[in-house]
């Protein structure tokens, strides 16, 4: 991508969304984005959910500029600036302070274009994928190879976890400068081939909570006990369940941690409500379904918003999707109701339908996205996929 003779260099990367199964809540340093506790997540496959970002630098650019989903955005955003500053600092350090004539000039202004292959209004946390992608593209532009999750963390805490595929731990770290608060891969996406993920995108969700009160240092009595006692134990357990591919243990713990996270949100003052009546409906549905089968076949987790993320093994997906379809009959988009990986059809036994599908709520779930664990950020080699043209504009 180095067209140094034209003074224009360009790099494009894609990066994934991740879903925490042991949640991050509360910062011990809001500027560096250092968490009170470690967390653990599953990286979702980019065929279904990804951000693509192109970064370009040229001696002809007069200012840094940023476009998000085709619209120009504020490149001066402090988190964007933090990532730019850090990547440039690493590049400078790498060059030993001297300007390497073959390398891209660090004084050149930068143009960045980023887009998601999923609707932002769907309330899927796009900031993790967005900042992971920004840092990956910038690092590629400046020829950096080193550990970058620490840089991505400066954009959005959970973004550091999107720097790896599969199952990822964000280590809390101990140092005040944050140099040991990084992400590590616990297991690659190939480790548990049968694991599937269903994102239930609920209706009427306009992303009103995004960035509101999230993870602030509102201190109820809970976060500290949670951070010091509960989470370290749960992390060790969760890593064992993943290692053993033990869905029963994994699912139970994911649900318990999600419930505690949302209880903690309610225990802050003023309280934060992320779950809606519909979220609670979905929680009850999952418990009825598992009770009917006598073991944990589906597990829910909710982040900062009412969309449900359901984990299940591949052999459960078709039946549970049918349960969701009957519980929340689609209003119009019957054919568009299930998106992503293909889902087979399933017949429900009358006993299952009677026990599990109690009071249908038509149209409440907009659609289901079927996906699975996937890899970390990818470099896009095909120049036709760049989001910026040879003039450095979208």
Secondary structure by P-SEA (a helix, b strand, c coil): cccccccbbbbbbbbbbbbbccccccccccccccccccbbbbbccccccbbbbbbbbcccccbbbbbccccccccccaaaaaaaaaaaaaaaaaaccccccccccccbbbbbbbbbcccccccccaaaaaaaaaaaaaaaaaccccccaaaaaaacccccccccccccccccccccccccccccccccccccccbbbbbbccccccccccccccccccccccaaaaacccaaaaaaaaaaaaaaccaaaaaaaaaaaaaaaaaaaaacccccccccaaaaaaaaaaaaaaaaaccccbbbbbccccbbbbbbcccaaaaaaaaaaaaccccccccccccccbbbbbbbcaaaaaacccccccccccbbbbbccccccccccccccccccccccc
